[in-house]
Amino acid sequence: MEMHQLRYVVALARTGNFSRAAEECHVSQPSLSQQVQKLEDELGERLFDRLNRETRLTAAGQLFLRRAVRILAEAEDARREAQEVGSLLRGRLSVGVLPTLAPYLLPPVVAEFSQRFPGVELIVEEDTTAQLVKQVLSYDLDCALVSPPLVDERIEWDELFAEELRVALPPGHELARKRSLRLEDLMTEPFIVMKEGHCLGDQVLRFCDRREVRPRIQFRSAQLETIQSLVCAGLGVSLVPAMATRMERAEQPEYRSLSGLRPERKVALAHLRQRSLSRAATEFGKILSAWAKRTFA
């Protein structure tokens, strides 16, 4: 049983004539007649009584017609919905994002995406890189905003932008008065970093290792905003992403760039290598890239 056979049955039931049904379906009359006969042979039941100049549905044909109309309607709905997803009139996009990214870039990006594609339901999941990768691999997430490198070869990632990691100092700290601030100047200061498992903390410590600097870690936190609050309280210094320095707070750390080779983190859109990005995910990535160009220009 094939879809075109169902269309022929419906057309023949509507027109009551093989010639008119064939014309409506844009096929030859012998071809239509052959397909209807083939379907009847497969079912083991006649669907039409052939009269001199017209056809009429048999009792079996009347029952079959109801199902055929319903199936064709469902198929048309499926086709339309698939096209609407492709044109982003409707659909669903699940995106994973690091907690050190979400509060700073999601509000403007999600607002623009929702304005442009109001029919697409956007679901956001915040977690660490390791957990986001697991969810991408299990198809629970369409894609994830992460900070590479990623070691799992099953994951493909496209870099969207890079941002500087800036020194966060307590207000009025003497280091803020230095004309040029080096990483070595922070060695004697209590250092506050993200807890283990968060890639930002690992990136900060790797940068220090490459410069042969051993920071005196005093506090670790799972929240970037907590780190900034601790810095404001005078409990230490930290390295924080540039996007986190743009948020207005009641109390602000003093931010400085390091001289020489500045630390940075890359932000990428990751997805399963064997699974191409959907159009919705692609458009989401474009909006992110455009936001980054405006923000870090």
KOLFI-665240 format. One record per residue (C-alpha): y, z, x. Coordinates in steps of 0.25 Angstrom, whole numbers, plus 5000, padded with zeros to 4 digits. Layout:
N
YZX...
//
This chain:
297
500050005000501349965006502849985002503049834999501949834990502549944982503849874981503149744976502449834965503849894961504549754961503349694953503349804943504849794941504949634940503549614933503449484940502849454954503949344957505149434954504449544961504249464974505649414973506249554972505349594984505749474992504249424994503449314989502749324976501349304982501649414993502049514982500849484973499949494985500449634989500449684975498949634974498649704987499249834982498449824969497149804977497449924986497650014974496449954966497349944954498249834948499649874947500149754939499549664928499849524931500349444918500749304917502249324921502349474924501649594929501549724923501149864929499749914926499550064924499250084938500449994942501350084934500850214941500950144955502350094952502950234951502350274964502850144971504250164966504250304971503650264984504750154986505850244982505350354992505250245003506650195000507150345001506450365014507050235020508450275015508350415021507850355034509050265034509950375031509450465042509650345051511050325047511250475047511550485032510550595031509550665040509250785049509550815063509050945070509750975083509451085093510651145101510851255112511551375108512551355119512851225113512851245098514051325095515051235103514651095101513851095087515051135078515851005081514650915083513950955070515150945062515350805067513950765065513950825051515250755047514650615052513250635047513350725035511950685030511250735042510750875042510950945056510151055060510451135073509551225081510051315092509051355103508851355118508451225125506951255126506851285111507651165107506751075116505551135109506151105095506450955099505050945104504550995091505450895083506151015077507450965083507950825083508750845096509350965104510650985111510251045125510651055139509850985149509050965157507750975148506450975155505550935143505250785145504950765130506450795128507550685130508950725131510250655131511450715138512650725129513650795138513850905149514851015149515351115159514951255160516151345162516351475168516651585157517451705162517951825156519351825151520351855163519151855173519751835187518851715190519651645179520851645188520151565199520651425201519251375204518051445199516651425206515251475202515251565214516351645208515451685197514351745206514851885205515151885190514251925179513651805173513251775159512251665155511351615144510051685143508751615149508251505140509651445138509951325146511451355148511051485156510051405164511051295167512151405172511151465181510651335187512051295190512251425197510951415205511351275209512651335215511851445221512551545213511851665207512651715195512551865191511951855177512351975169512151925155511351825147511551775133510951675123512351645117513451575124514451645116513951775120514051745134515551705132515751835125515151915137516051835146517251865138516852015139516952005154515452025156515251905165515451755167514651635162514551485162514751425148514751275143516151215141515851195126515751345125517151365131517851295120517451385108518551475104518251625105519051755103518751785118518651675128518051675142518851605152518251475156518251405170517551285176516851305189517351225201516451125208515151075201515351135187514151175179513851105166512751085155512350955149512050945134511050845129510350805116508850815118507750755109506250725110506050615119505050545110506050565098507250475098508550545093508850525079510150455075510750585070510350655083511050535091512350545083512350705085512250675100513350575099514250675092513950785103514250685114515550655108515950795105515650825120516550715125517650765116517450915120517250895135518150775138
//
